[in-house]
Amino acid sequence: MPLVDITPAPSAEEAAAITAAVQVLLQASRAGADADARPAAYRSQWRRAAIHEGAGVPADTRRSR
């Protein structure tokens, strides 16, 4: 018996896409509440530094998240 029953039956390509999406969700849920859900680009220290620099925040007062 499959874990998920999808009707009407998806094509092979659709089934692969559904499987990939479910795997991503399961991995994220296994990571726990401590995991940062933001995309990698939004977690970048370089991005954060550029935003602080653009906002005029002095380097010695910057804190990481």
SESELUM-298791 format. One record per residue: x, z, y of N, C-alpha, C in turn; residue number from 1. Coordinates in nm, 3 decimals. Last residue first. Layout:
// SESELUM-298791
+---------+---------+---------+---------+---------+---------+---------+---------+---------+-----+
:   neast :     nup :  nnorth :  caeast :    caup : canorth :   ceast :     cup :  cnorth :  nr :
+---------+---------+---------+---------+---------+---------+---------+---------+---------+-----+
:       X :       Z :       Y :       X :       Z :       Y :       X :       Z :       Y : NUM :
...
+---------+---------+---------+---------+---------+---------+---------+---------+---------+-----+
***
This chain:
// SESELUM-298791
+---------+---------+---------+---------+---------+---------+---------+---------+---------+-----+
:   neast :     nup :  nnorth :  caeast :    caup : canorth :   ceast :     cup :  cnorth :  nr :
+---------+---------+---------+---------+---------+---------+---------+---------+---------+-----+
:   2.241 :   1.316 :   3.707 :   2.110 :   1.359 :   3.657 :   2.123 :   1.451 :   3.542 :  65 :
:   2.508 :   1.425 :   3.917 :   2.451 :   1.337 :   3.816 :   2.321 :   1.396 :   3.766 :  64 :
:   2.527 :   1.459 :   4.270 :   2.519 :   1.521 :   4.137 :   2.463 :   1.419 :   4.041 :  63 :
:   2.711 :   1.448 :   4.570 :   2.636 :   1.377 :   4.467 :   2.641 :   1.454 :   4.336 :  62 :
:   2.873 :   1.552 :   4.760 :   2.747 :   1.624 :   4.738 :   2.662 :   1.556 :   4.630 :  61 :
:   3.094 :   1.391 :   4.790 :   3.117 :   1.528 :   4.739 :   2.987 :   1.606 :   4.716 :  60 :
:   2.993 :   1.154 :   4.901 :   3.035 :   1.155 :   4.760 :   3.051 :   1.297 :   4.706 :  59 :
:   2.698 :   1.174 :   5.103 :   2.842 :   1.192 :   5.087 :   2.880 :   1.210 :   4.940 :  58 :
:   2.460 :   0.925 :   5.122 :   2.485 :   1.057 :   5.064 :   2.635 :   1.073 :   5.043 :  57 :
:   2.366 :   0.684 :   5.221 :   2.454 :   0.764 :   5.305 :   2.479 :   0.904 :   5.252 :  56 :
:   2.229 :   0.513 :   5.067 :   2.148 :   0.611 :   5.140 :   2.233 :   0.702 :   5.227 :  55 :
:   2.433 :   0.373 :   4.948 :   2.343 :   0.301 :   5.039 :   2.259 :   0.395 :   5.123 :  54 :
:   2.534 :   0.575 :   4.785 :   2.617 :   0.519 :   4.891 :   2.531 :   0.449 :   4.995 :  53 :
:   2.317 :   0.611 :   4.613 :   2.361 :   0.721 :   4.699 :   2.445 :   0.670 :   4.815 :  52 :
:   2.316 :   0.358 :   4.493 :   2.197 :   0.405 :   4.566 :   2.237 :   0.518 :   4.661 :  51 :
:   2.568 :   0.357 :   4.372 :   2.536 :   0.258 :   4.474 :   2.415 :   0.300 :   4.557 :  50 :
:   2.540 :   0.566 :   4.188 :   2.640 :   0.577 :   4.294 :   2.610 :   0.479 :   4.407 :  49 :
:   2.340 :   0.456 :   4.021 :   2.314 :   0.580 :   4.095 :   2.411 :   0.595 :   4.212 :  48 :
:   2.483 :   0.240 :   3.917 :   2.362 :   0.217 :   3.996 :   2.332 :   0.339 :   4.082 :  47 :
:   2.683 :   0.375 :   3.776 :   2.720 :   0.282 :   3.884 :   2.600 :   0.257 :   3.974 :  46 :
:   2.546 :   0.509 :   3.584 :   2.611 :   0.589 :   3.688 :   2.650 :   0.501 :   3.806 :  45 :
:   2.238 :   0.395 :   3.457 :   2.375 :   0.364 :   3.492 :   2.428 :   0.453 :   3.605 :  44 :
:   1.979 :   0.405 :   3.392 :   2.057 :   0.526 :   3.363 :   2.201 :   0.511 :   3.408 :  43 :
:   1.883 :   0.155 :   3.438 :   1.838 :   0.260 :   3.528 :   1.907 :   0.394 :   3.503 :  42 :
:   1.993 :   0.011 :   3.229 :   2.034 :  -0.022 :   3.365 :   1.994 :   0.088 :   3.464 :  41 :
:   1.854 :   0.115 :   3.005 :   1.996 :   0.145 :   3.026 :   2.040 :   0.118 :   3.170 :  40 :
:   1.525 :   0.238 :   3.093 :   1.615 :   0.134 :   3.043 :   1.760 :   0.167 :   3.081 :  39 :
:   1.427 :   0.581 :   3.024 :   1.452 :   0.471 :   3.117 :   1.541 :   0.365 :   3.052 :  38 :
:   1.405 :   0.795 :   2.858 :   1.325 :   0.677 :   2.824 :   1.350 :   0.559 :   2.917 :  37 :
:   1.641 :   0.995 :   2.726 :   1.600 :   0.937 :   2.854 :   1.531 :   0.805 :   2.824 :  36 :
:   1.571 :   1.257 :   2.499 :   1.615 :   1.120 :   2.523 :   1.560 :   1.070 :   2.656 :  35 :
:   1.451 :   1.496 :   2.454 :   1.571 :   1.496 :   2.537 :   1.620 :   1.355 :   2.570 :  34 :
:   1.248 :   1.458 :   2.277 :   1.212 :   1.471 :   2.418 :   1.334 :   1.467 :   2.509 :  33 :
:   1.360 :   1.219 :   2.026 :   1.314 :   1.347 :   2.079 :   1.289 :   1.344 :   2.227 :  32 :
:   1.422 :   1.014 :   1.862 :   1.526 :   1.057 :   1.956 :   1.489 :   1.190 :   2.020 :  31 :
:   1.194 :   0.946 :   1.734 :   1.289 :   1.028 :   1.661 :   1.397 :   1.083 :   1.752 :  30 :
:   1.077 :   0.781 :   1.923 :   1.013 :   0.910 :   1.896 :   1.106 :   1.002 :   1.818 :  29 :
:   1.252 :   0.564 :   1.910 :   1.238 :   0.639 :   2.036 :   1.175 :   0.775 :   2.011 :  28 :
:   1.206 :   0.477 :   1.651 :   1.340 :   0.525 :   1.689 :   1.333 :   0.608 :   1.816 :  27 :
:   0.938 :   0.397 :   1.675 :   0.973 :   0.506 :   1.585 :   1.111 :   0.564 :   1.619 :  26 :
:   0.961 :   0.184 :   1.858 :   0.882 :   0.302 :   1.892 :   0.918 :   0.421 :   1.804 :  25 :
:   1.119 :   0.007 :   1.708 :   1.167 :   0.057 :   1.836 :   1.092 :   0.184 :   1.875 :  24 :
:   0.945 :  -0.040 :   1.491 :   1.075 :   0.024 :   1.469 :   1.132 :   0.081 :   1.598 :  23 :
:   0.738 :  -0.176 :   1.621 :   0.711 :  -0.045 :   1.560 :   0.842 :   0.030 :   1.536 :  22 :
:   0.873 :  -0.412 :   1.693 :   0.817 :  -0.324 :   1.796 :   0.790 :  -0.184 :   1.742 :  21 :
:   0.936 :  -0.519 :   1.441 :   1.043 :  -0.484 :   1.535 :   0.992 :  -0.387 :   1.642 :  20 :
:   0.676 :  -0.563 :   1.340 :   0.768 :  -0.472 :   1.272 :   0.878 :  -0.427 :   1.366 :  19 :
:   0.587 :  -0.758 :   1.519 :   0.517 :  -0.630 :   1.509 :   0.608 :  -0.525 :   1.446 :  18 :
:   0.766 :  -0.964 :   1.463 :   0.761 :  -0.908 :   1.598 :   0.694 :  -0.771 :   1.596 :  17 :
:   0.703 :  -1.017 :   1.195 :   0.839 :  -0.974 :   1.230 :   0.841 :  -0.908 :   1.367 :  16 :
:   0.439 :  -1.103 :   1.224 :   0.467 :  -0.983 :   1.146 :   0.605 :  -0.929 :   1.178 :  15 :
:   0.480 :  -1.341 :   1.368 :   0.406 :  -1.230 :   1.430 :   0.434 :  -1.098 :   1.357 :  14 :
:   0.614 :  -1.488 :   1.170 :   0.679 :  -1.461 :   1.299 :   0.611 :  -1.343 :   1.370 :  13 :
:   0.421 :  -1.504 :   0.968 :   0.551 :  -1.440 :   0.940 :   0.621 :  -1.402 :   1.070 :  12 :
:   0.102 :  -1.420 :   1.116 :   0.198 :  -1.516 :   1.062 :   0.329 :  -1.441 :   1.037 :  11 :
:  -0.115 :  -1.148 :   1.009 :  -0.033 :  -1.221 :   1.107 :   0.056 :  -1.322 :   1.037 :  10 :
:  -0.445 :  -1.131 :   0.887 :  -0.302 :  -1.127 :   0.853 :  -0.221 :  -1.209 :   0.954 :   9 :
:  -0.679 :  -0.998 :   1.128 :  -0.640 :  -1.090 :   1.022 :  -0.489 :  -1.089 :   1.003 :   8 :
:  -0.532 :  -0.691 :   1.031 :  -0.622 :  -0.802 :   0.997 :  -0.667 :  -0.869 :   1.125 :   7 :
:  -0.289 :  -0.487 :   0.900 :  -0.325 :  -0.566 :   1.017 :  -0.414 :  -0.681 :   0.971 :   6 :
:  -0.205 :  -0.174 :   0.809 :  -0.283 :  -0.288 :   0.763 :  -0.333 :  -0.362 :   0.886 :   5 :
:   0.091 :  -0.004 :   0.753 :  -0.004 :  -0.050 :   0.853 :  -0.075 :  -0.172 :   0.797 :   4 :
:   0.219 :   0.050 :   0.514 :   0.203 :   0.158 :   0.612 :   0.096 :   0.124 :   0.714 :   3 :
:   0.067 :  -0.092 :   0.218 :   0.149 :  -0.099 :   0.339 :   0.120 :   0.019 :   0.433 :   2 :
:   0.085 :   0.000 :  -0.118 :   0.000 :   0.000 :   0.000 :   0.089 :   0.000 :   0.124 :   1 :
+---------+---------+---------+---------+---------+---------+---------+---------+---------+-----+
***
